[in-house]
Amino acid sequence: MRSYRKLLVFAGFNGAMAVALGAFAAHGAAPAVKTLLTTGGQYQMVHAALAVALALWNGGGRLARLAGWLAAAGGLIFCLALAMIGLLSLPVMGAVAPIGGVMMIAAWCLVVVASLKAAPNNA
């Protein structure tokens, strides 16, 4: 399977998980947990969509694919950390969430670099 297809599959699972967590947050979670799940799910969904876009960007090259993987993995790590804090009462996961956040920030920075390096008609 080509790398862009693997990224699309990973991003698709991330998107599905974000919807499922959002639905649970809306219909079954306590108010404090709802906030954590909603925040995590929103970040995960945005970064799953970013990963899809980057996987499909023909002119982005390796930097765009790397940005896609960072976005999808960072969104997943961030979301799972918040979910574990809320659902499993594991406050120690508060130390893990920033790892996902840094990965998401790095992904956006790589989008900038990939855009500047891309040929004008591919950016």
N, CA, C and O atoms as a Tinker XYZ file with bonds, in Angstrom:
   492  protein
     1  N      0.853000   -1.175000    0.000000    73     2
     2  CA     0.000000    0.000000    0.000000    64     1     3
     3  C      0.897000    1.236000    0.000000    63     2     4     5
     4  O      1.834000    1.329000    0.794000    81     3
     5  N      0.615000    2.165000   -0.874000    73     3     6
     6  CA     1.413000    3.380000   -0.958000    64     5     7
     7  C      1.224000    4.214000    0.299000    63     6     8     9
     8  O      0.203000    4.116000    0.980000    81     7
     9  N      2.233000    5.043000    0.598000    73     7    10
    10  CA     2.215000    5.798000    1.856000    64     9    11
    11  C      1.007000    6.726000    1.964000    63    10    12    13
    12  O      0.479000    6.920000    3.059000    81    11
    13  N      0.564000    7.301000    0.848000    73    11    14
    14  CA    -0.583000    8.198000    0.945000    64    13    15
    15  C     -1.849000    7.424000    1.304000    63    14    16    17
    16  O     -2.724000    7.960000    1.984000    81    15
    17  N     -1.959000    6.175000    0.858000    73    15    18
    18  CA    -3.132000    5.366000    1.196000    64    17    19
    19  C     -3.120000    4.997000    2.674000    63    18    20    21
    20  O     -4.171000    4.993000    3.316000    81    19
    21  N     -1.954000    4.687000    3.220000    73    19    22
    22  CA    -1.868000    4.374000    4.644000    64    21    23
    23  C     -2.285000    5.587000    5.470000    63    22    24    25
    24  O     -2.995000    5.463000    6.468000    81    23
    25  N     -1.832000    6.754000    5.037000    73    23    26
    26  CA    -2.196000    7.982000    5.737000    64    25    27
    27  C     -3.701000    8.229000    5.646000    63    26    28    29
    28  O     -4.320000    8.641000    6.627000    81    27
    29  N     -4.292000    7.982000    4.483000    73    27    30
    30  CA    -5.739000    8.144000    4.337000    64    29    31
    31  C     -6.507000    7.185000    5.243000    63    30    32    33
    32  O     -7.504000    7.573000    5.853000    81    31
    33  N     -6.053000    5.944000    5.334000    73    31    34
    34  CA    -6.707000    4.968000    6.215000    64    33    35
    35  C     -6.605000    5.420000    7.669000    63    34    36    37
    36  O     -7.593000    5.392000    8.403000    81    35
    37  N     -5.411000    5.834000    8.079000    73    35    38
    38  CA    -5.208000    6.292000    9.453000    64    37    39
    39  C     -6.074000    7.517000    9.744000    63    38    40    41
    40  O     -6.696000    7.603000   10.802000    81    39
    41  N     -6.112000    8.454000    8.811000    73    39    42
    42  CA    -6.926000    9.656000    8.990000    64    41    43
    43  C     -8.412000    9.299000    9.041000    63    42    44    45
    44  O     -9.170000    9.896000    9.806000    81    43
    45  N     -8.825000    8.330000    8.230000    73    43    46
    46  CA   -10.225000    7.903000    8.250000    64    45    47
    47  C    -10.631000    7.326000    9.593000    63    46    48    49
    48  O    -11.704000    7.634000   10.112000    81    47
    49  N     -9.765000    6.484000   10.157000    73    47    50
    50  CA   -10.053000    5.947000   11.487000    64    49    51
    51  C    -10.081000    7.063000   12.536000    63    50    52    53
    52  O    -10.906000    7.038000   13.450000    81    51
    53  N     -9.193000    8.026000   12.405000    73    51    54
    54  CA    -9.193000    9.160000   13.330000    64    53    55
    55  C    -10.506000    9.930000   13.244000    63    54    56    57
    56  O    -11.099000   10.281000   14.264000    81    55
    57  N    -10.949000   10.185000   12.031000    73    55    58
    58  CA   -12.208000   10.911000   11.851000    64    57    59
    59  C    -13.382000   10.156000   12.449000    63    58    60    61
    60  O    -14.234000   10.747000   13.112000    81    59
    61  N    -13.426000    8.842000   12.213000    73    59    62
    62  CA   -14.515000    8.026000   12.765000    64    61    63
    63  C    -14.488000    8.051000   14.295000    63    62    64    65
    64  O    -15.529000    8.154000   14.943000    81    63
    65  N    -13.289000    7.956000   14.856000    73    63    66
    66  CA   -13.164000    7.986000   16.310000    64    65    67
    67  C    -13.603000    9.343000   16.865000    63    66    68    69
    68  O    -14.248000    9.407000   17.911000    81    67
    69  N    -13.260000   10.406000   16.177000    73    67    70
    70  CA   -13.651000   11.740000   16.621000    64    69    71
    71  C    -15.166000   11.889000   16.639000    63    70    72    73
    72  O    -15.721000   12.482000   17.564000    81    71
    73  N    -15.835000   11.358000   15.629000    73    71    74
    74  CA   -17.298000   11.411000   15.592000    64    73    75
    75  C    -17.889000   10.586000   16.736000    63    74    76    77
    76  O    -18.826000   11.025000   17.402000    81    75
    77  N    -17.342000    9.394000   16.960000    73    75    78
    78  CA   -17.850000    8.532000   18.033000    64    77    79
    79  C    -17.670000    9.188000   19.403000    63    78    80    81
    80  O    -18.582000    9.162000   20.229000    81    79
    81  N    -16.513000    9.768000   19.641000    73    79    82
    82  CA   -16.285000   10.443000   20.925000    64    81    83
    83  C    -17.189000   11.663000   21.079000    63    82    84    85
    84  O    -17.700000   11.938000   22.164000    81    83
    85  N    -17.375000   12.382000   19.986000    73    83    86
    86  CA   -18.273000   13.531000   20.028000    64    85    87
    87  C    -19.703000   13.131000   20.343000    63    86    88    89
    88  O    -20.394000   13.805000   21.107000    81    87
    89  N    -20.143000   12.025000   19.748000    73    87    90
    90  CA   -21.498000   11.541000   20.019000    64    89    91
    91  C    -21.628000   11.103000   21.468000    63    90    92    93
    92  O    -22.629000   11.394000   22.122000    81    91
    93  N    -20.617000   10.405000   21.968000    73    91    94
    94  CA   -20.653000   10.003000   23.371000    64    93    95
    95  C    -20.655000   11.228000   24.289000    63    94    96    97
    96  O    -21.380000   11.272000   25.283000    81    95
    97  N    -19.841000   12.212000   23.941000    73    95    98
    98  CA   -19.782000   13.436000   24.752000    64    97    99
    99  C    -21.137000   14.128000   24.776000    63    98   100   101
   100  O    -21.557000   14.641000   25.813000    81    99
   101  N    -21.816000   14.143000   23.643000    73    99   102
   102  CA   -23.101000   14.834000   23.561000    64   101   103
   103  C    -24.231000   14.082000   24.250000    63   102   104   105
   104  O    -25.181000   14.694000   24.739000    81   103
   105  N    -24.129000   12.749000   24.291000    73   103   106
   106  CA   -25.280000   11.976000   24.757000    64   105   107
   107  C    -25.072000   11.164000   26.026000    63   106   108   109
   108  O    -26.046000   10.677000   26.600000    81   107
   109  N    -23.821000   11.001000   26.487000    73   107   110
   110  CA   -23.671000   10.119000   27.621000    64   109   111
   111  C    -22.629000   10.508000   28.643000    63   110   112   113
   112  O    -22.450000    9.810000   29.641000    81   111
   113  N    -21.947000   11.593000   28.418000    73   111   114
   114  CA   -20.839000   11.941000   29.313000    64   113   115
   115  C    -21.263000   12.968000   30.357000    63   114   116   117
   116  O    -22.115000   13.823000   30.114000    81   115
   117  N    -20.646000   12.855000   31.514000    73   115   118
   118  CA   -20.842000   13.858000   32.560000    64   117   119
   119  C    -20.296000   15.198000   32.065000    63   118   120   121
   120  O    -19.425000   15.219000   31.195000    81   119
   121  N    -20.784000   16.307000   32.597000    73   119   122
   122  CA   -20.366000   17.625000   32.089000    64   121   123
   123  C    -18.853000   17.845000   32.046000    63   122   124   125
   124  O    -18.350000   18.369000   31.053000    81   123
   125  N    -18.129000   17.471000   33.068000    73   123   126
   126  CA   -16.675000   17.689000   33.072000    64   125   127
   127  C    -16.000000   16.825000   32.008000    63   126   128   129
   128  O    -15.057000   17.272000   31.355000    81   127
   129  N    -16.470000   15.610000   31.831000    73   127   130
   130  CA   -15.915000   14.706000   30.818000    64   129   131
   131  C    -16.305000   15.188000   29.432000    63   130   132   133
   132  O    -15.520000   15.098000   28.488000    81   131
   133  N    -17.521000   15.699000   29.317000    73   131   134
   134  CA   -18.020000   16.199000   28.025000    64   133   135
   135  C    -17.088000   17.262000   27.452000    63   134   136   137
   136  O    -16.791000   17.254000   26.257000    81   135
   137  N    -16.637000   18.156000   28.286000    73   135   138
   138  CA   -15.738000   19.218000   27.829000    64   137   139
   139  C    -14.429000   18.639000   27.298000    63   138   140   141
   140  O    -13.951000   19.045000   26.239000    81   139
   141  N    -13.858000   17.701000   28.028000    73   139   142
   142  CA   -12.600000   17.088000   27.591000    64   141   143
   143  C    -12.780000   16.326000   26.279000    63   142   144   145
   144  O    -11.963000   16.458000   25.367000    81   143
   145  N    -13.844000   15.530000   26.181000    73   143   146
   146  CA   -14.073000   14.742000   24.970000    64   145   147
   147  C    -14.385000   15.631000   23.767000    63   146   148   149
   148  O    -13.931000   15.364000   22.655000    81   147
   149  N    -15.157000   16.678000   23.998000    73   147   150
   150  CA   -15.489000   17.592000   22.905000    64   149   151
   151  C    -14.243000   18.292000   22.383000    63   150   152   153
   152  O    -14.039000   18.385000   21.172000    81   151
   153  N    -13.415000   18.783000   23.289000    73   151   154
   154  CA   -12.174000   19.448000   22.879000    64   153   155
   155  C    -11.260000   18.483000   22.134000    63   154   156   157
   156  O    -10.756000   18.804000   21.058000    81   155
   157  N    -11.050000   17.306000   22.707000    73   155   158
   158  CA   -10.194000   16.320000   22.055000    64   157   159
   159  C    -10.728000   15.907000   20.699000    63   158   160   161
   160  O     -9.973000   15.805000   19.732000    81   159
   161  N    -12.032000   15.668000   20.624000    73   159   162
   162  CA   -12.642000   15.263000   19.363000    64   161   163
   163  C    -12.542000   16.334000   18.288000    63   162   164   165
   164  O    -12.322000   16.019000   17.119000    81   163
   165  N    -12.700000   17.590000   18.671000    73   163   166
   166  CA   -12.581000   18.678000   17.690000    64   165   167
   167  C    -11.166000   18.753000   17.121000    63   166   168   169
   168  O    -10.988000   18.866000   15.908000    81   167
   169  N    -10.176000   18.690000   17.983000    73   167   170
   170  CA    -8.793000   18.718000   17.502000    64   169   171
   171  C     -8.486000   17.498000   16.638000    63   170   172   173
   172  O     -7.819000   17.605000   15.609000    81   171
   173  N     -8.976000   16.350000   17.065000    73   171   174
   174  CA    -8.717000   15.131000   16.300000    64   173   175
   175  C     -9.366000   15.211000   14.918000    63   174   176   177
   176  O     -8.751000   14.816000   13.928000    81   175
   177  N    -10.588000   15.711000   14.839000    73   175   178
   178  CA   -11.278000   15.797000   13.549000    64   177   179
   179  C    -10.587000   16.779000   12.614000    63   178   180   181
   180  O    -10.386000   16.479000   11.437000    81   179
   181  N    -10.226000   17.933000   13.119000    73   179   182
   182  CA    -9.544000   18.926000   12.279000    64   181   183
   183  C     -8.241000   18.357000   11.731000    63   182   184   185
   184  O     -7.908000   18.563000   10.564000    81   183
   185  N     -7.513000   17.645000   12.572000    73   183   186
   186  CA    -6.216000   17.133000   12.131000    64   185   187
   187  C     -6.343000   15.873000   11.282000    63   186   188   189
   188  O     -5.446000   15.568000   10.495000    81   187
   189  N     -7.442000   15.138000   11.429000    73   187   190
   190  CA    -7.724000   14.036000   10.499000    64   189   191
   191  C     -8.022000   14.609000    9.118000    63   190   192   193
   192  O     -7.551000   14.083000    8.110000    81   191
   193  N     -8.803000   15.688000    9.072000    73   191   194
   194  CA    -9.104000   16.333000    7.786000    64   193   195
   195  C     -7.833000   16.912000    7.154000    63   194   196   197
   196  O     -7.636000   16.817000    5.942000    81   195
   197  N     -6.985000   17.505000    7.976000    73   195   198
   198  CA    -5.713000   18.015000    7.463000    64   197   199
   199  C     -4.881000   16.878000    6.880000    63   198   200   201
   200  O     -4.279000   17.030000    5.817000    81   199
   201  N     -4.844000   15.748000    7.567000    73   199   202
   202  CA    -4.074000   14.600000    7.076000    64   201   203
   203  C     -4.610000   14.114000    5.735000    63   202   204   205
   204  O     -3.830000   13.756000    4.853000    81   203
   205  N     -5.922000   14.096000    5.569000    73   203   206
   206  CA    -6.508000   13.702000    4.284000    64   205   207
   207  C     -6.067000   14.666000    3.187000    63   206   208   209
   208  O     -5.637000   14.250000    2.111000    81   207
   209  N     -6.181000   15.954000    3.477000    73   207   210
   210  CA    -5.789000   16.953000    2.474000    64   209   211
   211  C     -4.315000   16.819000    2.096000    63   210   212   213
   212  O     -3.959000   16.919000    0.922000    81   211
   213  N     -3.474000   16.597000    3.079000    73   211   214
   214  CA    -2.043000   16.479000    2.801000    64   213   215
   215  C     -1.714000   15.188000    2.063000    63   214   216   217
   216  O     -0.807000   15.167000    1.231000    81   215
   217  N     -2.430000   14.126000    2.350000    73   215   218
   218  CA    -2.217000   12.867000    1.638000    64   217   219
   219  C     -2.565000   13.010000    0.166000    63   218   220   221
   220  O     -1.964000   12.357000   -0.687000    81   219
   221  N     -3.528000   13.857000   -0.128000    73   219   222
   222  CA    -3.989000   14.026000   -1.507000    64   221   223
   223  C     -3.295000   15.158000   -2.256000    63   222   224   225
   224  O     -3.514000   15.328000   -3.455000    81   223
   225  N     -2.466000   15.928000   -1.570000    73   223   226
   226  CA    -1.775000   17.058000   -2.197000    64   225   227
   227  C     -0.593000   16.534000   -3.005000    63   226   228   229
   228  O      0.431000   16.139000   -2.447000    81   227
   229  N     -0.749000   16.536000   -4.310000    73   227   230
   230  CA     0.276000   15.985000   -5.199000    64   229   231
   231  C      1.574000   16.775000   -5.176000    63   230   232   233
   232  O      2.650000   16.191000   -5.306000    81   231
   233  N      1.498000   18.069000   -5.015000    73   231   234
   234  CA     2.701000   18.892000   -5.077000    64   233   235
   235  C      3.427000   19.059000   -3.756000    63   234   236   237
   236  O      4.454000   19.736000   -3.701000    81   235
   237  N      2.919000   18.458000   -2.691000    73   235   238
   238  CA     3.505000   18.663000   -1.373000    64   237   239
   239  C      4.723000   17.816000   -1.074000    63   238   240   241
   240  O      5.560000   18.187000   -0.252000    81   239
   241  N      4.821000   16.690000   -1.734000    73   239   242
   242  CA     5.980000   15.825000   -1.551000    64   241   243
   243  C      6.067000   15.211000   -0.162000    63   242   244   245
   244  O      5.080000   15.102000    0.566000    81   243
   245  N      7.296000   14.815000    0.176000    73   243   246
   246  CA     7.538000   14.122000    1.451000    64   245   247
   247  C      7.212000   14.977000    2.669000    63   246   248   249
   248  O      6.738000   14.461000    3.681000    81   247
   249  N      7.462000   16.278000    2.578000    73   247   250
   250  CA     7.163000   17.147000    3.722000    64   249   251
   251  C      5.667000   17.177000    4.017000    63   250   252   253
   252  O      5.253000   17.183000    5.177000    81   251
   253  N      4.871000   17.196000    2.970000    73   251   254
   254  CA     3.417000   17.200000    3.169000    64   253   255
   255  C      2.956000   15.886000    3.786000    63   254   256   257
   256  O      2.088000   15.885000    4.659000    81   255
   257  N      3.520000   14.780000    3.348000    73   255   258
   258  CA     3.143000   13.480000    3.920000    64   257   259
   259  C      3.561000   13.409000    5.392000    63   258   260   261
   260  O      2.809000   12.929000    6.240000    81   259
   261  N      4.765000   13.893000    5.680000    73   259   262
   262  CA     5.223000   13.916000    7.075000    64   261   263
   263  C      4.299000   14.792000    7.911000    63   262   264   265
   264  O      3.940000   14.426000    9.030000    81   263
   265  N      3.918000   15.933000    7.382000    73   263   266
   266  CA     2.983000   16.816000    8.089000    64   265   267
   267  C      1.663000   16.102000    8.332000    63   266   268   269
   268  O      1.069000   16.242000    9.401000    81   267
   269  N      1.202000   15.341000    7.355000    73   267   270
   270  CA    -0.041000   14.592000    7.509000    64   269   271
   271  C      0.040000   13.566000    8.626000    63   270   272   273
   272  O     -0.882000   13.432000    9.431000    81   271
   273  N      1.158000   12.842000    8.665000    73   271   274
   274  CA     1.338000   11.854000    9.734000    64   273   275
   275  C      1.440000   12.529000   11.098000    63   274   276   277
   276  O      0.879000   12.037000   12.077000    81   275
   277  N      2.151000   13.647000   11.167000    73   275   278
   278  CA     2.249000   14.368000   12.440000    64   277   279
   279  C      0.882000   14.881000   12.887000    63   278   280   281
   280  O      0.543000   14.820000   14.069000    81   279
   281  N      0.104000   15.385000   11.936000    73   279   282
   282  CA    -1.226000   15.903000   12.261000    64   281   283
   283  C     -2.128000   14.792000   12.784000    63   282   284   285
   284  O     -2.776000   14.942000   13.820000    81   283
   285  N     -2.166000   13.678000   12.061000    73   283   286
   286  CA    -3.055000   12.582000   12.451000    64   285   287
   287  C     -2.619000   11.949000   13.770000    63   286   288   289
   288  O     -3.444000   11.713000   14.652000    81   287
   289  N     -1.332000   11.678000   13.900000    73   287   290
   290  CA    -0.836000   11.060000   15.143000    64   289   291
   291  C     -0.960000   12.028000   16.315000    63   290   292   293
   292  O     -1.352000   11.628000   17.412000    81   291
   293  N     -0.632000   13.284000   16.091000    73   291   294
   294  CA    -0.751000   14.277000   17.161000    64   293   295
   295  C     -2.189000   14.445000   17.614000    63   294   296   297
   296  O     -2.461000   14.537000   18.811000    81   295
   297  N     -3.111000   14.486000   16.660000    73   295   298
   298  CA    -4.530000   14.592000   17.009000    64   297   299
   299  C     -5.004000   13.397000   17.815000    63   298   300   301
   300  O     -5.768000   13.541000   18.770000    81   299
   301  N     -4.544000   12.211000   17.424000    73   299   302
   302  CA    -4.925000   10.994000   18.146000    64   301   303
   303  C     -4.358000   10.994000   19.565000    63   302   304   305
   304  O     -5.076000   10.706000   20.522000    81   303
   305  N     -3.082000   11.315000   19.697000    73   303   306
   306  CA    -2.455000   11.334000   21.025000    64   305   307
   307  C     -3.132000   12.358000   21.935000    63   306   308   309
   308  O     -3.433000   12.065000   23.092000    81   307
   309  N     -3.367000   13.546000   21.412000    73   307   310
   310  CA    -4.007000   14.599000   22.186000    64   309   311
   311  C     -5.402000   14.166000   22.634000    63   310   312   313
   312  O     -5.761000   14.307000   23.803000    81   311
   313  N     -6.178000   13.642000   21.698000    73   311   314
   314  CA    -7.545000   13.231000   22.005000    64   313   315
   315  C     -7.575000   12.087000   23.009000    63   314   316   317
   316  O     -8.354000   12.116000   23.961000    81   315
   317  N     -6.737000   11.087000   22.805000    73   315   318
   318  CA    -6.707000    9.957000   23.733000    64   317   319
   319  C     -6.275000   10.388000   25.135000    63   318   320   321
   320  O     -6.801000    9.893000   26.132000    81   319
   321  N     -5.325000   11.301000   25.205000    73   319   322
   322  CA    -4.886000   11.780000   26.520000    64   321   323
   323  C     -6.038000   12.460000   27.252000    63   322   324   325
   324  O     -6.256000   12.206000   28.436000    81   323
   325  N     -6.777000   13.325000   26.554000    73   323   326
   326  CA    -7.912000   13.992000   27.196000    64   325   327
   327  C     -9.003000   12.993000   27.569000    63   326   328   329
   328  O     -9.629000   13.118000   28.621000    81   327
   329  N     -9.230000   12.004000   26.707000    73   327   330
   330  CA   -10.245000   10.993000   27.003000    64   329   331
   331  C     -9.858000   10.192000   28.243000    63   330   332   333
   332  O    -10.714000    9.888000   29.074000    81   331
   333  N     -8.583000    9.851000   28.375000    73   331   334
   334  CA    -8.134000    9.087000   29.543000    64   333   335
   335  C     -8.221000    9.909000   30.823000    63   334   336   337
   336  O     -8.504000    9.377000   31.897000    81   335
   337  N     -7.979000   11.201000   30.700000    73   335   338
   338  CA    -8.142000   12.072000   31.868000    64   337   339
   339  C     -9.604000   12.046000   32.318000    63   338   340   341
   340  O     -9.899000   11.870000   33.501000    81   339
   341  N    -10.511000   12.223000   31.356000    73   339   342
   342  CA   -11.926000   12.316000   31.694000    64   341   343
   343  C    -12.583000   10.993000   32.020000    63   342   344   345
   344  O    -13.318000   10.892000   33.002000    81   343
   345  N    -12.331000    9.979000   31.213000    73   343   346
   346  CA   -13.047000    8.714000   31.371000    64   345   347
   347  C    -12.429000    7.786000   32.404000    63   346   348   349
   348  O    -13.142000    7.053000   33.090000    81   347
   349  N    -11.117000    7.814000   32.519000    73   347   350
   350  CA   -10.433000    6.889000   33.418000    64   349   351
   351  C     -9.844000    7.564000   34.649000    63   350   352   353
   352  O     -9.189000    6.920000   35.469000    81   351
   353  N    -10.083000    8.876000   34.772000    73   351   354
   354  CA    -9.537000    9.653000   35.896000    64   353   355
   355  C     -8.030000    9.452000   36.025000    63   354   356   357
   356  O     -7.517000    9.150000   37.103000    81   355
   357  N     -7.339000    9.627000   34.912000    73   355   358
   358  CA    -5.881000    9.509000   34.885000    64   357   359
   359  C     -5.256000   10.882000   34.633000    63   358   360   361
   360  O     -4.872000   11.185000   33.503000    81   359
   361  N     -5.152000   11.711000   35.666000    73   359   362
   362  CA    -4.606000   13.054000   35.462000    64   361   363
   363  C     -3.172000   13.042000   34.955000    63   362   364   365
   364  O     -2.725000   14.036000   34.382000    81   363
   365  N     -2.436000   11.951000   35.145000    73   363   366
   366  CA    -1.064000   11.866000   34.651000    64   365   367
   367  C     -1.021000   12.017000   33.119000    63   366   368   369
   368  O      0.008000   12.397000   32.560000    81   367
   369  N     -2.130000   11.720000   32.455000    73   367   370
   370  CA    -2.176000   11.866000   30.997000    64   369   371
   371  C     -2.129000   13.336000   30.580000    63   370   372   373
   372  O     -1.946000   13.649000   29.404000    81   371
   373  N     -2.295000   14.225000   31.545000    73   371   374
   374  CA    -2.119000   15.642000   31.252000    64   373   375
   375  C     -0.706000   15.955000   30.797000    63   374   376   377
   376  O     -0.475000   16.969000   30.138000    81   375
   377  N      0.239000   15.097000   31.141000    73   375   378
   378  CA     1.620000   15.262000   30.686000    64   377   379
   379  C      1.810000   14.732000   29.270000    63   378   380   381
   380  O      2.797000   15.067000   28.615000    81   379
   381  N      0.880000   13.912000   28.789000    73   379   382
   382  CA     0.979000   13.330000   27.455000    64   381   383
   383  C      0.326000   14.237000   26.407000    63   382   384   385
   384  O      0.803000   14.326000   25.276000    81   383
   385  N     -0.750000   14.901000   26.781000    73   383   386
   386  CA    -1.485000   15.750000   25.841000    64   385   387
   387  C     -0.589000   16.758000   25.115000    63   386   388   389
   388  O     -0.749000   16.938000   23.907000    81   387
   389  N      0.349000   17.423000   25.802000    73   387   390
   390  CA     1.197000   18.377000   25.092000    64   389   391
   391  C      2.075000   17.745000   24.001000    63   390   392   393
   392  O      2.477000   18.426000   23.058000    81   391
   393  N      2.369000   16.456000   24.129000    73   391   394
   394  CA     3.135000   15.783000   23.076000    64   393   395
   395  C      2.324000   15.805000   21.782000    63   394   396   397
   396  O      2.844000   16.131000   20.714000    81   395
   397  N      1.051000   15.455000   21.892000    73   395   398
   398  CA     0.174000   15.530000   20.726000    64   397   399
   399  C      0.048000   16.953000   20.213000    63   398   400   401
   400  O      0.026000   17.184000   19.004000    81   399
   401  N     -0.032000   17.900000   21.124000    73   399   402
   402  CA    -0.128000   19.306000   20.718000    64   401   403
   403  C      1.094000   19.774000   19.955000    63   402   404   405
   404  O      0.973000   20.469000   18.947000    81   403
   405  N      2.266000   19.398000   20.428000    73   403   406
   406  CA     3.508000   19.778000   19.726000    64   405   407
   407  C      3.548000   19.137000   18.342000    63   406   408   409
   408  O      3.995000   19.760000   17.378000    81   407
   409  N      3.083000   17.898000   18.244000    73   407   410
   410  CA     3.056000   17.230000   16.941000    64   409   411
   411  C      2.118000   17.954000   15.977000    63   410   412   413
   412  O      2.433000   18.103000   14.796000    81   411
   413  N      0.969000   18.402000   16.478000    73   411   414
   414  CA     0.025000   19.135000   15.624000    64   413   415
   415  C      0.614000   20.472000   15.184000    63   414   416   417
   416  O      0.468000   20.860000   14.025000    81   415
   417  N      1.272000   21.170000   16.086000    73   415   418
   418  CA     1.919000   22.439000   15.728000    64   417   419
   419  C      3.010000   22.198000   14.689000    63   418   420   421
   420  O      3.123000   22.951000   13.721000    81   419
   421  N      3.810000   21.153000   14.886000    73   419   422
   422  CA     4.865000   20.820000   13.927000    64   421   423
   423  C      4.267000   20.517000   12.555000    63   422   424   425
   424  O      4.841000   20.886000   11.531000    81   423
   425  N      3.124000   19.850000   12.535000    73   423   426
   426  CA     2.466000   19.547000   11.258000    64   425   427
   427  C      2.122000   20.829000   10.517000    63   426   428   429
   428  O      2.374000   20.942000    9.318000    81   427
   429  N      1.551000   21.784000   11.219000    73   427   430
   430  CA     1.189000   23.046000   10.560000    64   429   431
   431  C      2.433000   23.797000   10.084000    63   430   432   433
   432  O      2.419000   24.416000    9.021000    81   431
   433  N      3.491000   23.741000   10.864000    73   431   434
   434  CA     4.741000   24.386000   10.430000    64   433   435
   435  C      5.289000   23.717000    9.173000    63   434   436   437
   436  O      5.796000   24.396000    8.280000    81   435
   437  N      5.191000   22.393000    9.096000    73   435   438
   438  CA     5.639000   21.693000    7.889000    64   437   439
   439  C      4.758000   22.011000    6.687000    63   438   440   441
   440  O      5.239000   22.012000    5.554000    81   439
   441  N      3.486000   22.280000    6.915000    73   439   442
   442  CA     2.611000   22.714000    5.817000    64   441   443
   443  C      3.157000   24.007000    5.219000    63   442   444   445
   444  O      3.192000   24.170000    3.999000    81   443
   445  N      3.579000   24.918000    6.082000    73   443   446
   446  CA     4.157000   26.179000    5.608000    64   445   447
   447  C      5.409000   25.911000    4.777000    63   446   448   449
   448  O      5.557000   26.437000    3.674000    81   447
   449  N      6.307000   25.090000    5.315000    73   447   450
   450  CA     7.563000   24.796000    4.613000    64   449   451
   451  C      7.281000   24.094000    3.288000    63   450   452   453
   452  O      7.859000   24.455000    2.263000    81   451
   453  N      6.405000   23.103000    3.299000    73   451   454
   454  CA     6.069000   22.386000    2.063000    64   453   455
   455  C      5.451000   23.323000    1.037000    63   454   456   457
   456  O      5.719000   23.203000   -0.158000    81   455
   457  N      4.625000   24.257000    1.501000    73   455   458
   458  CA     4.011000   25.222000    0.586000    64   457   459
   459  C      5.039000   26.137000   -0.047000    63   458   460   461
   460  O      4.951000   26.462000   -1.231000    81   459
   461  N      6.019000   26.554000    0.750000    73   459   462
   462  CA     7.061000   27.439000    0.214000    64   461   463
   463  C      7.994000   26.708000   -0.742000    63   462   464   465
   464  O      8.549000   27.323000   -1.653000    81   463
   465  N      8.175000   25.402000   -0.549000    73   463   466
   466  CA     9.057000   24.630000   -1.395000    64   465   467
   467  C      8.363000   24.122000   -2.661000    63   466   468   469
   468  O      9.034000   23.796000   -3.640000    81   467
   469  N      7.047000   24.051000   -2.653000    73   467   470
   470  CA     6.303000   23.508000   -3.788000    64   469   471
   471  C      6.395000   24.448000   -4.981000    63   470   472   473
   472  O      6.512000   25.665000   -4.839000    81   471
   473  N      6.338000   23.848000   -6.143000    73   471   474
   474  CA     6.297000   24.650000   -7.373000    64   473   475
   475  C      5.075000   25.548000   -7.339000    63   474   476   477
   476  O      4.043000   25.136000   -6.809000    81   475
   477  N      5.144000   26.766000   -7.882000    73   475   478
   478  CA     4.018000   27.716000   -7.796000    64   477   479
   479  C      2.690000   27.140000   -8.274000    63   478   480   481
   480  O      1.642000   27.487000   -7.728000    81   479
   481  N      2.708000   26.283000   -9.265000    73   479   482
   482  CA     1.439000   25.740000   -9.772000    64   481   483
   483  C      0.950000   24.550000   -8.951000    63   482   484   485
   484  O     -0.143000   24.045000   -9.208000    81   483
   485  N      1.744000   24.077000   -7.947000    73   483   486
   486  CA     1.343000   22.958000   -7.097000    64   485   487
   487  C      1.036000   23.374000   -5.665000    63   486   488   489
   488  O      0.617000   22.544000   -4.858000    81   487
   489  N      1.232000   24.618000   -5.345000    73   487   490
   490  CA     1.042000   25.072000   -3.960000    64   489   491
   491  C     -0.410000   25.422000   -3.687000    63   490   492
   492  O     -0.750000   25.822000   -2.573000    81   491
